[in-house]
Structures are given as C-alpha cells and as structure tokens.
C-alpha cells in the first residue's frame, strides 16, 4: 500500500501492473453490464478480466507487509467498500457485497493470521471470515488466494505453486458452472480459457514485477485506484440505463 520509494529498476512497477488490472477489470465489467452474453467479445472480456482479482489479492498481501499504517489501510478499504456498494448494486443488479468488501475480508484474514497465530480462536475466526466472503464478489476464492500468498510470501517456489494451484482451482470452479450449460468438452475449453487471466497474473508478477512502486505521481495513483472502482461502476450503470 505505502511502499518506500526507491530508484526504479527495469521491469514493471506495482502501479503499472495495477493500472493493467484496472483495465482488465473494466473490460470484464463492460461485458457483464453492457454486452450480450455468450458472444466472442463477451467471452474474451470476461476471461481477460479474471486477471484482476488475484492480482489485487497479491498486492493486498504486499501492502499488508509494507504499509506505514495497517489501521489506516483497513479503514480505507472499508470506507471505499461502503462508497462502492450502491454503484455496484446499480451496475450488476444484485445485492452481494462488492470486491473491495472482499478485499477488506482478506485484509482481516491477514490480521488474524498475523496477530492470533498462537490463539485457539484463530481457526474459528478464519472460517468465519471465509463464510462471510460467501456474501461478496469472488467469494471463498479471493480469501484462499490471499492465504496462499501470505503463507508463501518471500518464497518464489511457493508463490509459483500458489498461482498454479489457483489457476487449476479456478478452472475447476468454472468448469462446474459451464458443464451445466454445455457438453463436457466445450465446458472444459471455456474453463481453461477462464484460467488464463490467473496464469497471466502469475507470469507478469513473478517474472516482470520489479518490486517497486512508480515514482511518478504516487499520491495520484494511490487514490485513483480507490476512486476508480465506484466511479466506473456508476458510469456503467448510467450507460446501461441510457441504452
């Protein structure tokens, strides 16, 4: 979240990857809100957008380690989750909690993992938070990805494993929903395509991320990431009403 700025080195900065994640999220949301389902463009935008959530889980864990104030970090997530909820429901037409709420739940999982390691209440609280995520976007999956990243932090092999298992889990998760609508073969193809966003996130972060934040307009980037989420959902909901 608030990583100390140092001289940039070759590769992609954290902000560059997060801007990419925002763009892929926008494509996914355009597909969900505005495009007719089961078209090639709809499928492409949906699958590309799966890059975003696991990428944000990775940077949530990184931010948890490097932020100057975990309390303020958590407060920002909760505040913008609240701000985003009405635009989210307007855009998608459902009452589940938005992705920033999911990230806040993931943040609380990290707090429990860090502060209650020896407590008998740690596992019950983690289970409770996992169950709470059922009411939000990327239910269960985002918290599980966050736990894996936290457990493997600093160990490249573990992070590769986390991404690999995450891609397989996501493909299986989607296969179970696709196979209800189509034959097993096409369902498997669709499921594998849906996992490409997870794979792309792993390749970009583990191979091209330089571990630094951008030195250009860091304050702008910090708040842009928070403000863009409710703003673009509001715009999409208005566009849907107009057309």
HELIX and SHEET records of a PDB file:
HELIX    1   1 UNK A   14  UNK A   34  1                                  21    
HELIX    2   2 UNK A   40  UNK A   66  1                                  27    
HELIX    3   3 UNK A   70  UNK A   92  1                                  23    
HELIX    4   4 UNK A   99  UNK A  115  1                                  17    
HELIX    5   5 UNK A  122  UNK A  132  1                                  11    
HELIX    6   6 UNK A  133  UNK A  135  5                                   3    
HELIX    7   7 UNK A  141  UNK A  152  1                                  12    
HELIX    8   8 UNK A  156  UNK A  178  1                                  23    
HELIX    9   9 UNK A  184  UNK A  194  1                                  11    
HELIX   10  10 UNK A  196  UNK A  203  1                                   8    
HELIX   11  11 UNK A  204  UNK A  208  3                                   5    
HELIX   12  12 UNK A  218  UNK A  242  1                                  25    
END                                                                             
